[in-house]
Amino acid sequence: MTFEQPWALLALLAIPILIIIYILKNKYKEETAPSTYIWELSRKFLKKRNPLRKVEHLLALIIQIMTIAGLSFALSHPVFTLKGKADNIVFVLDASASMKMQAEEGKTRFDVAKEKITEIYEDAVEGSTFTLILTGEEPKIICEGIDDASRFGLFLDSVSVTQQSNDLTSSLLEAQKRLSDGSSNLCYVLSDRRISEEQLENITYVDFATEKANYCIDKADYTLTTKELKINGSIYAYGKDASIKVRFYADGQNLGWYGVNAVQEQENIFSCTLDNTQLGLTGISEFKAVIENAEQLGDCLVDDNTFIKYDNNVASKTSVLLVTEGNGYIDFGLKAFSDVNVTTVKPAKYNTNKAYDITIFDSYTPSELPATGAVWLINTDYVPGCGFKFTKTVDVKEDGGVYLDYAENTDDILYNELTKGIAHNEVLLGIYNRLSLEADFTTIMTYNNLPMVFAGKNDAGQREIVFSFDLHDSDFGLKYDWICLLKNFLDYSNPKLINEFSYEVTDVLTFAVSDKMKSLSIFTPDSKLEPLTIIGKDYVTYQLDMVGTYSIEIEYDDGTVKQINIFAQFPKEESNSIAVDTKNYQLSTNELTVKGDGLFDNILPIVIAAAIFFAADWILYAHEQY
């Protein structure tokens, strides 16, 4: 037992003082006068009939001592330890998007799960501790080892459901750490996944899945001509079959609806054609498809009933000047892309009078770099400002050639962008130039730790791609990787901000930052403004975390401002209202995984006892006097 206010025990010093007062109390002798003799006889008669009279003073002393002791203990607030009676609880709360589904009138699955946690921690023994972990793409530890139930309640009230997918495994790994080190002994998992008891070990599982149906639009697209508007897409139904009405809009114009007989738990593809001679559409910047009768069908989630596709008209052809004596690998490779316009000239006819988005020097070293646009240097010598030095040419044909490897720069955003979709095929090389880097380039391919293909910005701030060899001296042009790498180099050299406009929540946007870009800002679906830092960067990333339309605003050096829109849809896997989880989940315990000590610190019984003794003392005093 411990005391929160031990100084209050000083009040016990009043007990010996009280005893001394009783000992020193004046003991006077009563004398009987004749005039009062009859009354005295009457009092003696009453005393014989009241047996408490003999112990009246002793009882008063005992009651007063108990009153003082009770008040002293109440003020000192004693705390009693209950060995091994408390639980150290870890709550793993599913905060994924599916928990937004309606569980009952006016309450989501997440709301009901929070109410269950409240019920558990309020019923827990005093002295229990509580840890709260939210599931999502990654586990989020909200609080840990909280021993105050009311404070833990504040943490619980502060959390909200996300629009992310659920990774239960990683959250349970966090719970396992706490069971292993002994800081917790009990784990509650509250989720809407359907998991049987046979799949769980050392986990108390509370299932919040409901039998309500859900319907979602997976995708919607269109093809527009002067004669017709052809619409196609797909719908998923979960829980039961339904006849779904999908209404279409083009820039806010109601195009009518189309009926889809959706079969549950399968992709229901639909297609319809509208007469554009009557609609008169010349272009669509926002195409929207909405499930119109979702409420009538008892749909438990509204966030996945809408799909939007934006056409931001950002596509434009990339102008390329190829300076070469003749390189089919590059020429034919570039012409394979419809959005690239290639002009090929021989070195003798090269001049800098016209600006191009990209200038490629193939086995030709110019006296200076072009003033504008990106630059590719393929098998060239040193050019002032190029950012590297030429050492010598190495011929390894007699040795059978050498093989190039892709660099291990997976933590570099530029490397990841330039190598996405690459099969990482080996490249055999016969002759190469030994180059040393002076600027901050990202190495793409290497041989014996030498940079063979690299990218970055040169001394003038231009985007630059460098090959230290002639493609004809390698088998690179015959590989699948060549065309894929060529496309990535084009996107980097003349970047479009983004290439797609439809995403799912939790997707990561990668923005290509152009040299002329001054600022980049994002307006989220809830109208919050989030500026992104782009200074000194080729790429910036942004993770989508909510359903709806994001507006991206770009300001350029010349003062012009451009705005494009993208739509992030509800995560497809989270739309399944009746999903069954087939994984096995288990937590292991050890000798450290034990219950904690409970506490009893309720002073109310002591206060009540002290009040009773105080009342008894007054009753005894009144009896003595009257």
C-alpha positions, -999 to +999 in steps of 0.1 A: +000+000+000+012+035-009-002+070-002-007+098-027-008+124+000+012+109+029+014+143+047-023+138+056-013+110+080-001+137+104-037+141+114-033+108+133-013+128+159-048+140+171-055+105+185-030+106+214-040+142+221-076+131+223-067+102+247-047+126+270-078+149+271-099+120+282-074+111+309-071+146+323-108+152+321-122+167+354-137+140+377-160+159+401-181+143+429-218+148+430-235+157+463-272+151+470-293+179+485-326+171+502-345+193+478-334+172+450-335+138+466-366+126+447-351+136+414-318+118+423-336+086+431-354+089+397-320+093+379-305+063+397-335+043+386-330+053+349-293+045+351-300+010+362-322+006+331-295+020+306-265-004+305-246+020+280-242+045+308-212+027+322-192+025+289-205+057+274-173+076+277-152+047+264-174+043+233-172+080+226-134+078+227-133+048+204-157+064+179-138+097+179-105+078+173-120+059+144-134+091+129-100+108+131-083+077+116-108+075+088-105+112+078-067+110+079-066+079+057-091+094+033-070+126+029-038+106+024-055+087-005-042+052+001-035+030-030-036-008-027-016-030-051-034-060-066-007-084-077-012-097-113-048-084-116-043-058-144-039-062-182-015-043-204-037-041-235-027-034-271-056-023-293-050-028-331-078-008-347-085-011-384-086+024-398-087+013-435-111+027-460-136-001-457-143+009-421-162+039-435-190+016-445-223+020-426-227-006-398-259+008-383-280+039-386-258+069-384-227+049-374-198+035-394-179+004-387-151+026-373-175+043-349-188+010-336-152-003-331-143+028-311-173+023-289-162-013-283-127-001-273-143+024-249-163-004-233-132-025-228-109+001-213-136+014-190-142-021-176-105-028-172-089-030-137-074+002-124-037+000-132-041-015-166-022+002-195-034+008-230-016+011-264-035+021-296-022+011-330-040+021-362-037+000-393-032+014-428-006+013-455+018+014-425+010+009-388+006+042-368+012+041-331-012+067-316-003+062-279+016+036-258+015+024-222-012+049-211-023+040-175-049+068-173-082+056-188-096+090-193-064+102-210-065+071-233-100+080-241-088+114-254-063+097-277-091+073-290-114+103-297-088+120-318-084+092-344-104+089-375-108+065-404-084+068-433-090+060-470-060+037-472-058-001-476-052-023-446-020-040-438-029-060-407+003-080-407+027-051-401+004-038-373+005-072-356+043-071-358+042-039-337+019-057-312+043-087-311+072-064-301+052-054-270+042-089-261+078-100-265+093-073-243+066-078-216+051-043-220+018-059-230+001-092-224-032-089-242-040-079-278-074-069-292-078-066-330-108-047-341-114-050-379-140-057-405-121-086-420-138-119-418-113-141-399-121-174-382-109-183-347-088-211-362-067-185-380-058-166-347-035-173-318-031-152-287-054-126-303-088-114-292-106-106-324-136-084-327-153-085-362-172-055-374-181-068-408-218-063-417-240-080-442-248-048-460-242-046-498-219-023-516-216-013-553-187+006-568-176+019-602-142+005-610-135+025-641-151+045-668-138+058-701-150+072-734-142+077-771-156+109-787-161+115-824-183+140-842-209+113-846-209+094-814-198+092-778-189+056-769-187+049-731-173+018-715-165+008-679-170-017-652-189-021-619-184-044-590-213-056-567-206-070-532-232-087-511-260-092-537-269-089-573-285-056-583-298-036-613-276-005-612-283+028-629-252+046-640-256+083-649-230+101-671-220+137-672-197+156-695-185+189-681-216+190-659-240+182-688-263+153-680-259+127-707-285+103-693-282+069-676-275+033-685-287+002-667-262-025-656-274-059-643-245-065-618-236-099-606-220-100-572-182-105-567-173-102-604-164-075-628-195-063-647-184-047-679-208-022-696-207-003-729-231+021-745-231+045-774-247+080-775-255+101-805-231+130-805-249+148-834-276+156-808-252+161-779-229+184-798-198+177-778-166+189-793-144+179-763-147+167-727-125+181-700-143+162-672-162+130-677-181+116-647-200+084-640-222+081-609-242+052-595-276+069-592-297+045-573-270+035-547-292+047-517-322+027-529-301-004-532-289-001-496-254+007-506-233+011-474-206+033-489-209+064-510-172+071-516-168+046-544-200+055-563-183+081-585-156+079-611-141+110-629-118+112-658-100+144-667-086+155-700-061+183-694-049+186-730-013+186-719+001+164-746+024+181-771+051+168-795+087+169-784+110+185-809+144+166-813+174+176-833+197+145-840+232+155-851+248+123-865+265+107-894+238+081-893+226+061-863+196+039-870+192+028-834+185+064-823+167+076-854+143+047-857+139+045-819+128+081-816+104+078-846+087+049-829+070+075-805+041+094-820+047+124-797+082+130-809+092+151-840+127+142-851+150+164-873+182+146-884+212+166-897+249+157-903+275+174-882+287+196-910+253+212-913+247+217-875+239+252-864+224+268-833+199+291-850+169+271-840+159+259-805+148+223-799+134+206-768+163+180-771+195+181-790+213+148-795+250+147-805+259+113-817+297+106-821+302+143-827+316+168-802+303+204-807+324+234-798+297+244-773+264+232-760+231+247-773+218+276-752+183+260-746+167+226-743+181+193-730+213+177-743+222+141-751+259+134-756+266+099-771+302+089-775+316+125-774+347+142-761+346+170-735+324+200-742+328+231-720+301+230-693+292+194-699+300+183-663+325+155-670+360+150-683+372+127-711+402+106-702+408+080-729+391+055-752+393+018-743+391-010-768+381-044-752+370-062-784+400-085-783+391-096-748+356-105-759+340-072-747+327-063-713+292-064-698+275-034-684+255-035-651+227-013-639+237+008-609+223+001-575+207+036-570+173+024-560+171+052-533+175+078-560+142+092-575+158+100-608+173+066-612+139+050-604+122+072-630+148+065-657+148+027-652+111+021-647+099-008-669+135-019-676+142-056-677+178-051-667+192-071-696+230-075-698+246-052-724+278-063-742+302-035-751+334-035-772+347+001-770+340+028-745+353+062-733+366+065-698+349+095-682+352+112-648+322+131-634+324+166-621+287+175-618+262+157-596+250+131-621+229+099-614+246+068-628+223+045-647+248+019-660+283+010-649+313-011-657+339-018-630+325+011-611+330+034-641+300+056-652+289+044-686+254+059-689+244+087-666+220+116-663+215+149-645+221+186-650+252+201-665+270+233-654+244+254-673+215+237-655+204+218-687+191+183-684+217+160-698+220+123-709+254+109-715+265+076-732+302+069-729+301+046-760+288+044-795+256+022-797+271+005-827+299-008-805+274-026-783+243-048-785+222-023-765+201-013-796+190-049-800+177-052-764+142-047-751+156-022-726+167+002-753+133+014-764+120+015-728+151+035-717+147+058-746+111+066-736+122+073-700+150+096-713+125+115-734+102+120-705+130+132-684+145+155-710+113+172-719+091+164-690+053+164-688+042+172-653+023+139-651+013+113-677-019+099-660-049+116-645-068+087-628-054+072-596-063+053-565-059+066-529-024+058-516-009+061-551+022+083-552+023+110-578+057+117-594+059+152-609+086+160-635+099+195-627+108+215-658+135+241-659+109+269-664+087+259-635+086+285-607+062+269-582+039+239-578+009+237-555-018+211-549-054+218-537-067+187-520-103+175-522-110+191-489-097+225-503-064+226-484-035+242-502-002+222-501+028+239-518+056+215-529+093+224-528+107+221-564+139+242-562+169+222-573+148+191-580+141+171-612+112+151-596+090+156-566+065+131-552+032+134-535+010+107-519-028+108-525-046+102-492-082+109-499-109+103-525-118+131-548-103+157-572-069+172-567-061+205-585-025+210-594-014+246-601+019+253-619+034+288-622+061+294-648+089+319-649+071+340-675+042+345-651+018+321-668-002+298-646-015+264-656-040+242-637-047+205-642-070+181-623-066+145-613-091+121-596-082+097-569-107+069-566-115+047-536-091+017-532-107-011-551-098-038-525-115-018-498-148-017-516-155-054-509-179-053-479-178-091-475-141-097-479-128-129-463-092-130-450-076-164-454-043-156-437-033-170-403-024-145-376-006-154-344+013-137-316+038-156-295+043-151-258+072-158-234+081-156-198+080-118-200+044-117-212+026-115-179-002-094-164+006-063-145-004-052-110-038-037-105-046-008-082-074+000-058-074+037-049-111+044-042-113+064-010-151+066-011-155+036+013-131+052+038-150+085+036-183+068+042-169+049+072-155+081+086-189+098+081-207+070+099-184+072+129-188+109+130-226+106+130-224+079+157-203+102+179-230+129+176-258+104+184-239+092+215-233+128+226-269+137+222-279+106+241-256+116+270-269+151+271-306+145+267 
